[in-house]
């Protein structure tokens, strides 16, 4: 998916694994084929465009062939049913046993387990995730009240921060441009003003620009970090760092 998002996921797996030497770390396979995978948002907004499903399925099969038993996709947009469910069905049909963890479901369950006192949770994501209500509906099902940006902020602030070809996070994410960082801070203020007590950073590039776990009293939830914990939990649960030592997740 986004190459930096994949690297970020692997780095968080390393960070969440207690280790005193190289051999203490977990076996991880990262396959990154950004030039082969069509844009997820473009496909979801216009299904006549090239689908990422065949390539994502092929990559998952490769991981299965390498011996991986569980995989995660570091792209929130790819968890739309038209993509995620289709990949999972194709894997079942081909007889591959690898399990895909659902990033959005894991992120929401994490909040249920660790922050049940929260009432109103905001979302920042790509326009496709916003329009398809992927986080919004998952938050509501979990018993929280979703807080979403208004259309102007979503279209004119958040989406360009991800995709603008001059200063967006897809162009430069490590470090982000100052304009991208400031745009996200504007969006966070907007959601806070609308009552959000916490915010899902629902695009895997967003935590690269706002890595803080808290910002001016509001909790920022990093789904990539949650996914990293879930991947360790499902493979080497005895090697997962204790939550107390992991302030962000």
C-alpha positions in Angstrom: 0.0 0.0 0.0 1.6 3.3 0.9 5.2 2.3 1.2 5.9 4.4 4.3 2.7 2.9 5.9 4.1 -0.6 5.5 7.5 0.4 7.0 5.6 2.1 9.9 3.7 -1.1 10.6 6.9 -3.2 10.7 8.6 -0.6 12.9 5.7 -0.7 15.4 5.9 -4.5 15.5 9.6 -4.2 16.4 8.8 -1.5 19.0 6.1 -3.6 20.6 8.3 -6.7 20.9 10.5 -6.8 24.1 14.0 -7.8 22.9 17.6 -7.7 24.2 19.2 -9.1 21.0 18.5 -9.6 17.3 17.2 -13.2 17.9 14.5 -12.0 20.3 12.6 -10.3 17.5 9.8 -11.9 15.5 9.8 -13.2 12.0 8.1 -10.6 9.8 7.5 -10.6 6.0 6.8 -7.2 4.4 5.8 -7.3 0.7 5.5 -3.8 -0.8 4.4 -3.5 -4.4 3.1 0.1 -4.7 3.5 0.3 -8.4 1.3 -2.8 -8.9 -1.7 -1.9 -6.6 -4.3 0.5 -8.0 -5.4 3.3 -5.8 -8.0 2.1 -3.4 -10.0 5.4 -3.1 -10.2 5.7 -6.9 -11.7 2.3 -7.2 -14.2 2.7 -4.4 -15.4 6.0 -5.8 -15.6 4.6 -9.3 -15.8 0.8 -9.6 -15.1 1.0 -13.3 -11.5 1.9 -12.4 -8.9 -0.8 -11.9 -9.5 -2.9 -8.9 -6.8 -3.6 -6.3 -8.4 -6.9 -5.3 -6.5 -9.2 -7.7 -3.1 -7.8 -6.7 -3.9 -7.8 -3.0 -5.0 -11.4 -3.2 -1.8 -12.3 -5.0 0.3 -10.6 -2.4 -1.6 -12.5 0.4 -1.0 -15.7 -1.4 2.7 -14.9 -1.5 2.7 -14.3 2.2 0.9 -17.6 2.7 3.5 -19.4 0.6 6.3 -17.8 2.7 4.8 -19.4 5.8 2.9 -16.4 7.2 -0.3 -17.5 9.0 -1.7 -14.0 9.8 -1.4 -10.8 7.8 -2.5 -7.1 8.1 -3.0 -4.6 5.4 -1.7 -1.1 6.4 -4.3 0.8 4.6 -7.7 1.7 6.2 -9.3 2.3 2.8 -8.6 -1.2 1.7 -10.9 -2.4 4.5 -14.0 -1.3 2.6 -16.1 -4.5 2.0 -15.7 -4.2 -1.8 -12.0 -4.7 -1.3 -11.4 -6.5 2.0 -14.2 -9.0 1.8 -13.4 -9.8 -1.9 -9.8 -10.5 -1.1 -10.8 -12.8 1.9 -13.3 -14.7 -0.3 -10.7 -15.2 -3.1 -8.2 -16.5 -0.6 -10.8 -19.0 0.8 -11.7 -20.1 -2.8 -8.0 -20.8 -3.6 -7.5 -22.8 -0.4 -5.0 -20.5 1.2 -5.1 -20.5 5.0 -3.6 -17.1 5.8 -5.9 -15.0 7.9 -6.4 -11.3 7.3 -6.9 -9.1 10.4 -9.5 -6.3 9.9 -7.7 -3.1 10.9 -10.8 -1.0 11.5 -12.5 -3.6 13.6 -9.3 -4.2 15.6 -9.0 -0.4 16.2 -12.6 0.0 17.5 -12.4 -3.1 19.7 -9.2 -1.7 21.2 -11.1 1.4 22.2 -13.9 -0.7 23.7 -11.3 -2.6 25.8 -9.1 0.2 26.9 -11.2 3.4 26.8 -14.8 2.4 27.5 -15.3 5.7 29.4 -15.2 7.6 26.1 -18.5 8.7 24.6 -17.8 10.7 21.5 -15.1 9.6 19.0 -14.0 11.5 15.9 -12.6 10.3 12.7 -10.1 11.5 10.1 -9.7 9.5 7.0 -9.6 9.5 3.2 -12.6 10.8 1.4 -13.6 7.2 0.4 -13.5 6.0 4.0 -15.5 9.1 5.0 -18.1 8.7 2.3 -18.5 5.0 2.9 -18.8 5.6 6.7 -16.4 2.8 7.5 -15.2 4.2 10.9 -18.5 6.0 11.5 -20.6 2.8 11.4 -18.0 0.7 13.3 -17.9 3.4 16.1 -21.7 3.4 16.3 -21.9 -0.4 16.5 -19.5 -0.3 19.4 -21.8 2.0 21.4 -19.9 5.2 20.9 -21.1 8.4 19.2 -19.2 9.2 16.0 -18.0 12.7 15.4 -17.2 13.3 11.7 -15.7 16.4 10.0 -18.1 18.6 8.0 -17.9 18.4 4.3 -15.7 21.4 3.9 -13.1 20.2 6.3 -13.1 16.7 4.8 -12.8 17.9 1.2 -10.6 21.0 1.6 -8.4 20.1 4.6 -8.1 16.3 5.4 -8.2 14.8 1.9 -5.6 17.2 0.4 -3.4 16.6 3.4 -3.2 13.0 2.3 -3.2 13.3 -1.5 -2.1 16.8 -2.6 0.7 16.2 -5.2 2.8 19.1 -3.9 2.6 18.9 -0.1 0.4 15.9 0.9 1.5 12.9 3.0 1.7 10.6 0.0 4.4 12.9 -1.4 6.3 13.5 1.8 5.5 11.8 5.1 8.8 11.4 6.9 9.0 14.1 7.9 5.7 15.6 6.8 5.6 19.1 5.3 4.7 21.9 7.7 1.5 22.5 5.7 0.4 18.9 6.1 1.0 19.0 9.8 -0.8 22.3 10.3 -3.8 21.1 8.2 -4.1 18.0 10.4 -3.9 20.2 13.6 -6.7 22.3 12.1 -8.9 19.2 11.5 -8.2 18.0 15.1 -9.3 21.3 16.5 -12.4 21.1 14.3 -13.4 17.7 15.7 -12.6 18.7 19.2 -14.8 21.8 18.9 -17.6 19.4 17.8 -17.2 17.3 20.9 -14.8 14.6 20.0 -12.9 13.1 23.1 -10.7 11.0 21.0 -9.9 10.7 17.2 -9.1 7.7 15.0 -6.3 8.6 12.6 -8.0 6.6 9.9 -5.5 6.8 7.1 -2.1 5.0 7.7 -0.2 8.1 6.6 -1.8 10.3 9.3 0.1 9.0 12.3 3.3 9.8 10.5 2.4 13.5 10.7 0.8 13.4 14.2 2.6 10.7 16.1 1.5 12.0 19.5 -0.8 9.8 21.6 -2.4 12.9 23.1 -2.6 16.4 21.7 -4.0 19.3 23.8 -6.0 16.9 25.9 -7.5 14.8 23.1 -6.5 11.2 22.6 -5.2 10.2 19.1 -5.8 6.6 18.2 -3.3 5.1 15.8 -4.9 2.0 14.0 -1.5 1.0 12.6 -0.2 0.5 16.2 -3.3 -1.4 17.1 -2.8 -3.6 14.1 0.8 -4.2 15.0 -0.3 -5.4 18.5 -3.0 -7.6 17.0 -0.5 -9.3 14.6 1.8 -10.1 17.5 -1.2 -11.2 19.7 -2.4 -13.6 17.0 1.1 -15.2 16.4 3.4 -14.7 19.5 1.1 -13.5 22.3 3.8 -14.2 24.9 6.1 -11.8 23.1 3.8 -8.8 23.2 4.8 -5.8 25.3 2.5 -5.0 28.2 -0.1 -2.3 27.5 1.3 -0.2 30.3 4.6 0.2 28.4 2.7 1.2 25.2 1.1 4.5 25.8 -0.4 4.8 22.3 -2.1 1.5 22.2 
